Amino acid sequence: MAKLLLLLLVGGALYWWWRKPAPRQTKPRVKPTENMVRCAHCGVHLPQSEAVSGTGVWFCSALHHDEFSARQ
């Protein structure tokens, strides 16, 4: 009987030692918000960091900036 109890204790200790730790509850990372701007040439909306700025207006590409400037 003592051998069985000892075997159960050793088995329980080994199980406790080898088991994987519970995954931690982490908050999802939130990306900072960014202003969206509208291309003055084609009207597409894009993040301000990806836009090309003109004289008070925004463009989705340098090509649209050049075409818009040529029309002015």
Backbone bond lengths (Angstrom), bond angles and torsions (degrees), N, CA, C in turn:
res aa  C-N    CA-C-N  psi(-1)  N-CA   C-N-CA  omega(-1)  CA-C   N-CA-C  phi
1 M - - - 1.447 - - 1.531 110.81 -
2 A 1.317 116.95 -39.58 1.462 120.99 180.00 1.526 110.45 -67.16
3 K 1.348 116.38 -34.95 1.464 119.55 178.71 1.529 110.58 -66.02
4 L 1.324 117.28 -39.38 1.459 121.68 178.74 1.526 110.57 -64.75
5 L 1.313 116.55 -44.11 1.462 121.10 178.39 1.533 110.57 -62.92
6 L 1.324 117.14 -43.07 1.458 121.38 178.20 1.528 110.78 -63.99
7 L 1.329 117.22 -41.23 1.456 121.66 178.40 1.527 110.81 -63.08
8 L 1.330 117.31 -42.00 1.461 120.91 177.71 1.525 111.35 -64.95
9 L 1.312 116.88 -40.42 1.466 120.16 178.71 1.530 111.47 -65.01
10 V 1.321 116.84 -44.16 1.464 120.69 178.66 1.525 109.93 -65.37
11 G 1.322 117.58 -43.34 1.466 121.34 178.12 1.523 111.56 -62.01
12 G 1.324 116.78 -42.96 1.467 120.45 177.84 1.518 111.99 -64.31
13 A 1.336 116.30 -40.18 1.463 120.00 178.72 1.524 110.88 -65.29
14 L 1.328 116.71 -41.89 1.462 119.92 178.25 1.527 111.32 -65.36
15 Y 1.307 117.38 -41.28 1.465 121.00 177.91 1.528 109.93 -61.35
16 W 1.320 116.85 -46.10 1.458 121.25 -179.02 1.529 110.51 -62.90
17 W 1.332 117.25 -37.59 1.452 121.64 -177.62 1.533 111.73 -73.76
18 W 1.332 118.69 -36.26 1.460 122.25 -176.10 1.521 115.02 -89.44
19 R 1.295 117.45 -15.27 1.466 118.33 -176.19 1.526 110.20 -65.18
20 K 1.314 116.03 153.95 1.459 121.48 -179.34 1.525 108.72 -77.46
21 P 1.307 116.49 141.54 1.463 117.97 176.35 1.529 109.82 -68.28
22 A 1.297 115.75 149.38 1.463 120.92 -179.62 1.528 109.22 -65.53
23 P 1.326 116.97 140.19 1.468 118.49 178.66 1.526 110.40 -64.65
24 R 1.306 114.75 140.18 1.460 119.51 -178.81 1.516 109.91 -78.88
25 Q 1.300 115.08 144.65 1.453 121.33 176.47 1.526 107.91 -80.85
26 T 1.316 117.13 109.06 1.456 120.75 179.16 1.518 109.43 -114.69
27 K 1.300 115.11 148.50 1.456 119.90 177.76 1.527 108.47 -77.46
28 P 1.326 117.16 139.68 1.465 118.67 177.42 1.529 109.87 -66.12
29 R 1.309 115.79 143.38 1.461 119.84 179.39 1.518 109.20 -72.89
30 V 1.309 114.80 132.45 1.458 121.07 -179.48 1.522 107.99 -103.90
31 K 1.305 115.37 124.72 1.455 119.54 177.87 1.531 108.62 -74.17
32 P 1.320 117.37 142.18 1.465 119.03 177.77 1.527 109.89 -65.92
33 T 1.308 115.34 144.55 1.461 119.45 -179.57 1.520 109.85 -74.41
34 E 1.311 115.10 155.75 1.457 120.53 -177.93 1.520 108.88 -138.15
35 N 1.313 116.15 145.10 1.458 120.86 178.63 1.523 110.01 -67.18
36 M 1.330 115.03 140.05 1.453 121.37 175.31 1.526 107.37 -102.95
37 V 1.314 116.31 139.09 1.461 121.42 179.22 1.523 108.98 -124.12
38 R 1.330 115.04 160.66 1.461 121.25 -177.55 1.523 108.83 -109.06
39 C 1.321 115.72 133.33 1.463 120.88 176.83 1.527 108.55 -67.34
40 A 1.332 116.71 128.31 1.463 121.14 -178.77 1.524 111.88 -71.53
41 H 1.315 118.35 -16.94 1.466 121.76 -178.03 1.533 111.72 -91.65
42 C 1.339 117.47 -52.18 1.471 119.85 -173.76 1.528 113.32 -111.09
43 G 1.322 118.66 -14.09 1.458 121.24 176.26 1.516 115.79 88.22
44 V 1.318 118.54 2.38 1.461 120.32 -179.74 1.529 109.20 -73.04
45 H 1.330 116.28 144.12 1.462 121.55 177.64 1.523 109.11 -95.77
46 L 1.337 116.22 138.53 1.456 121.47 -179.69 1.524 109.30 -150.85
47 P 1.345 117.07 160.54 1.463 119.65 177.99 1.531 110.60 -62.08
48 Q 1.316 115.59 143.50 1.460 120.74 -177.15 1.529 111.96 -60.13
49 S 1.333 117.28 -31.62 1.465 120.09 -179.28 1.529 112.48 -68.13
50 E 1.328 117.91 -21.81 1.464 121.73 179.71 1.524 112.43 -97.28
51 A 1.332 117.39 -5.80 1.454 121.72 -175.15 1.525 111.27 -87.01
52 V 1.335 114.63 157.23 1.462 122.56 174.87 1.518 106.15 -102.31
53 S 1.328 116.80 126.56 1.465 118.81 -177.14 1.517 110.45 -90.85
54 G 1.316 113.35 142.60 1.457 120.58 175.42 1.516 107.87 -115.55
55 T 1.298 117.49 -153.46 1.464 121.26 178.94 1.523 108.91 -81.80
56 G 1.311 115.63 82.83 1.461 121.00 178.58 1.515 114.45 83.35
57 V 1.315 118.60 -0.21 1.466 122.03 178.68 1.525 108.98 -129.01
58 W 1.333 115.66 166.46 1.465 122.00 -177.16 1.518 109.69 -120.22
59 F 1.332 115.39 151.96 1.461 121.42 -179.64 1.520 109.61 -134.70
60 C 1.347 116.49 153.62 1.461 120.88 -179.50 1.520 111.69 -82.89
61 S 1.336 117.82 -16.74 1.470 120.50 179.30 1.523 109.31 -155.11
62 A 1.320 115.20 164.31 1.465 120.41 177.21 1.527 110.32 -66.72
63 L 1.329 116.89 -31.69 1.463 120.87 178.33 1.526 110.54 -61.84
64 H 1.331 117.25 -45.26 1.461 120.16 178.96 1.524 110.72 -67.04
65 H 1.317 117.53 -33.86 1.470 120.48 176.30 1.529 109.76 -62.68
66 D 1.334 116.55 -45.39 1.464 120.79 -179.12 1.526 111.32 -66.32
67 E 1.334 118.09 -42.26 1.464 121.36 179.15 1.520 110.96 -64.90
68 F 1.316 116.88 -40.02 1.463 120.90 179.03 1.526 110.13 -66.31
69 S 1.333 116.70 -41.69 1.469 120.93 179.83 1.527 110.93 -66.09
70 A 1.329 117.67 -34.99 1.465 121.57 179.98 1.526 111.19 -67.85
71 R 1.324 117.71 -31.54 1.468 121.46 179.64 1.522 111.63 -76.46
72 Q 1.306 117.92 -22.94 1.465 121.29 -175.66 1.480 111.68 -79.51
